[in-house]
């Protein structure tokens, strides 16, 4: 509505100006080679406006003539480009429907028209994969690496081809390059984390997991759970070399995921020292020698064992006294140690009948 009022106001001002110009008695005189031409002011103004309009028309016509070759070339180029994109569309439809011949035909036509256009390269790679020509597919994906916009797509295609032919090293290098190029790619972060876990590169895997969490590729709860799993795996891997570091990793994992079962025994195992008693040994209060705990279906005296072992769920145990505590060797041991050859300090029958550690009957 405001524009209408502005337009009417401008028309009114022009009308008032023309009326004032016509009512002016002034004359415009032009002298040319002794000839004098005189006209009223309003006629001179109209003549000037007519000359300006003619000049503008002539300039526009000249510019159109000069631009005619470029406009014609642009028209034919646009028409050709439209034809190429139409070939890409038809080729993608053929790839989706599994028509190999039509897909290859449209890919050749699109490449001929569009050249190194990203969609033409993608259609070429898809058609080559559909026909089983892996070398042509890799060539098309490699050509995509030259353009920064299509580089992630090329890395993805080369990664898939490397996985198909079983080249794990090449696939890892491509995944690392994809993460460096675009950290927000979900497939790259997941693949790199998988390769680092297989190679037992726990520090790199933890860094990759943190980067995935920062880029919101996984939620916070999943990131905590995965971090706990990686810390537990590192603790298991370090158990034979660095017991203290393994325990620290297990404790960190236990803080992140208290319900994670594999990290519990490693977090509860003591750091090996010269006077530490291994987890399979227990020293009763007032006793001079530790007792080895190992499974056997007989009842033990509840007053002489810890509450954890004396609970209803854990009372089917046998206690075997040993001469000295022994730290487990780094070599893998069976789940339950063999019976000790040391002579028992207390007869088993008396112990099972409820004898106290001091020898008095219960």
Secondary structure, DSSP 8 states (H G I E B T S, - for coil): -HHHHHHHHHHHHHHHHHHHHHT---EEEEEETTEEEEEEHHHHHHHHHHHHHHHHHHHHHHHHHHHHHHHHHHHHHHHHHHHHHHHHHHHHHHHHHT-HHHHHHHHHHHHHHHSS-HHHHHHHHHHHHHHT-HHHHHHHHHHGGGSTTTHHHHHHHHHHHHHHTT-HHHHHHHHHHHHHH-TT-HHHHHHHHHHHHHTT-HHHHHHHHHHHHHTTSS-HHHHHHHHHHHHHHHHHHHTTT-HHHHHHHHHHHHHH-TT-SHHHHHHHS----SS---TTEE--TT-SS-EEEEEEEEE--GGGS-HHHHSGGG-EEEEEE-SS-----SS---SS-----S--SS-HHHHHTT--TTS---
